[in-house]
Amino acid sequence: MSPELVELALRKQRLQIRSADQRAAMIHHAQGFAPVFRGVDKVVDGVLWARNNAPILSGIGIFVLVARPRAAIRWLRRGWMGWQLVRRARNLVS
């Protein structure tokens, strides 16, 4: 084997070891964000569940609107304000 190939192989090995060390350090530092990521995952799972079960949620919403109109209107108002808040936050971020 030529000395250049040996040198390249050694350099490759050193880079692989260095990148493995950096990867381990990154994982160690990211442990603090794990609760945030779990919370975001729960929210995403809830949104996906709501999308997949939209007819059931619509039926429940209509039932509540008929059975308790004041409570339904109050929740509609809160939902509207929340939706407006999310839209404004998206505009600020972008």
JONOR-V222290 format. One record per residue. RES is the residue in three letters. PSI is psi in radians with two decimals (999 if undefined). BURIAL is I if it has 9 or more other C-alpha atoms within 8 Angstrom, else O. D_CENTER is the distance of its C-alpha to the mean C-alpha in Angstrom with 1 decimal. Layout:
RES,PSI,BURIAL,D_CENTER
RES,PSI,BURIAL,D_CENTER
This chain:
MET,2.44,O,50.1
SER,2.66,O,50.3
PRO,-0.55,O,49.4
GLU,-0.72,O,46.9
LEU,-0.67,O,45.0
VAL,-0.76,I,45.1
GLU,-0.74,O,43.8
LEU,-0.73,O,40.9
ALA,-0.72,O,40.0
LEU,-0.73,O,40.1
ARG,-0.74,O,38.0
LYS,-0.77,O,35.4
GLN,-0.75,O,35.4
ARG,-0.71,O,35.1
LEU,-0.67,O,32.1
GLN,-0.72,O,30.4
ILE,-0.75,O,31.1
ARG,-0.74,O,29.8
SER,-0.59,O,26.5
ALA,-0.70,O,26.2
ASP,-0.75,O,26.8
GLN,-0.69,O,24.3
ARG,-0.74,O,21.6
ALA,-0.72,O,22.6
ALA,-0.69,O,22.6
MET,-0.74,O,19.1
ILE,-0.72,O,17.8
HIS,-0.75,O,19.9
HIS,-0.48,O,18.6
ALA,-0.15,O,14.9
GLN,-0.52,O,15.8
GLY,-0.41,O,15.5
PHE,-0.06,O,11.8
ALA,-0.78,O,11.4
PRO,-0.64,O,11.4
VAL,-0.78,O,8.8
PHE,-0.67,O,6.4
ARG,-0.72,O,8.1
GLY,-0.75,O,7.8
VAL,-0.70,O,4.2
ASP,-0.69,O,5.1
LYS,-0.73,O,8.2
VAL,-0.78,O,7.4
VAL,-0.73,O,6.1
ASP,-0.69,O,9.1
GLY,-0.72,O,11.2
VAL,-0.74,O,10.9
LEU,-0.69,O,11.8
TRP,-0.76,O,14.5
ALA,-0.68,I,15.8
ARG,-0.69,O,16.1
ASN,-0.39,O,17.9
ASN,0.61,O,20.1
ALA,-0.73,O,21.0
PRO,-0.67,O,24.7
ILE,-0.78,O,24.7
LEU,-0.65,I,22.8
SER,-0.74,O,25.2
GLY,-0.75,O,28.1
ILE,-0.72,O,27.1
GLY,-0.74,I,26.7
ILE,-0.72,O,30.1
PHE,-0.80,O,31.6
VAL,-0.66,I,30.4
LEU,-0.66,I,31.7
VAL,-0.74,O,35.1
ALA,-0.73,O,35.4
ARG,1.38,O,34.1
PRO,-0.65,I,34.0
ARG,-0.78,O,33.8
ALA,-0.69,I,30.8
ALA,-0.73,I,29.1
ILE,-0.66,I,30.0
ARG,-0.77,O,28.7
TRP,-0.60,O,25.2
LEU,-0.72,O,25.4
ARG,-0.76,O,26.2
ARG,-0.73,O,23.2
GLY,-0.72,O,20.9
TRP,-0.78,O,22.5
MET,-0.68,O,22.2
GLY,-0.72,O,18.5
TRP,-0.73,O,18.1
GLN,-0.69,O,20.4
LEU,-0.74,O,18.5
VAL,-0.74,O,15.2
ARG,-0.77,O,17.5
ARG,-0.67,O,19.2
ALA,-0.70,O,16.2
ARG,-0.71,O,15.1
ASN,-0.66,O,18.8
LEU,-0.67,O,18.9
VAL,-0.73,O,16.0
SER,999,O,17.5
